[in-house]
Amino acid sequence: MSAEKGDLGETFDRGRAGDLMPAIEVTAPDGKRLNLGATQGTPVLLNLWATWCAPCVKEMPQLDALAAEYGDSLRVVTVSQDMGGADKVAPFFERMAFDHLEPWMEPDLELGFALESQSLPTTVLYDASGREVWRVVGEHDWSGADVREAIAEVVG
């Protein structure tokens, strides 16, 4: 994979820029469903995580804060890759009391394969037309100025 150099360093990998967001359905513990391919119209920051992944858990409050900061101009979608599904995810969300994140799950792990990422966390920014802009594989500080600069590419 290639990473763009410059002001944003090598953190934001643009090797798959232009790829369409996979049209995979994720579910919430209450049975609500979301087809990721139907999220077009608003930029999406898609994060794959798991409750057993320490760097993932560390990022979640930062992603919740990002969702609060950007409101309707950026949809932050966190998708658990936990095999235990709702039994793992629902208690985690209750304990963490996120204000802006929803507990989406995809225990079949199709999303990781579709994104060709075997590492957690993996976070991908999609523009409003559902095309990948960049991705970050591994832990990242989502509270930094570099993140706002990178998100500014799709959010005015």
Secondary structure, DSSP 8 states (H G I E B T S, - for coil): --B--STTTTTSB-TTTT-B----EEE-TTS-EEEGGG-TTS-EEEEEE-TT-HHHHHHHHHHHHHHHHHGGGSEEEEEE--TTTHHHHHHHHHHHT-SS---EE-TT-HHHHHTT--SSSEEEEE-TTSBEEEEEES---TTSHHHHHHHTTT--
